[in-house]
C-alpha cells in the first residue's frame, strides 16, 4: 500500500507519466500485482475496482512506478516500454531526478545515492520533499 502511494507521489511530481501507447502492458501489470499472477485475459483493471476512466491512467502509472521501485528487473523484463517511459519522466525531472534515478542497464536505481541525499532533496520545497521521502521510504523524513 505504501509503495503504491509512493508511486502516486512520483507520478504526480513527474507531471503524470502518460499511459498512451502502453495501456495493455500497464493493465497486465496492474492485474498481476493485484491478483498475484500474470494473465493475458480477464484482467483486473482499475475500473473493476471502482475507479473512473479519468482516474484509471493514474492508478496504472502508480502501480508501474510501485513495481519499478520494488523490483525494477521485473518491470524492465516484462514491460520495457513502460520502464523507458518511467525513466524518461523521472530521470529528466529537474527536482525528482535529484532524489531518485532509475537505471536502464544494471537493474538498480538509487534513492539519493542509496541514502537520503539532503543536498539534492533540500532543494525541493520542504513540504514536498518530506512527503516524497515519507512515501518512498515508508517512514517519516527528518525535517
Secondary structure, DSSP 4 states (H G I P E B T S, - for coil): -HHHHHHHHHHHHTT----TT-HHHHHHHHHHHHHSS--SSS---GGGGT--HHHHHHHHHHHHHHHHHH-HHHHHHH-HHHHHHHHHHHHT-TTGGGTEE--SSSS--EESTTS--HHHHTTS-HHHHHHHHHHHHSSPPP-
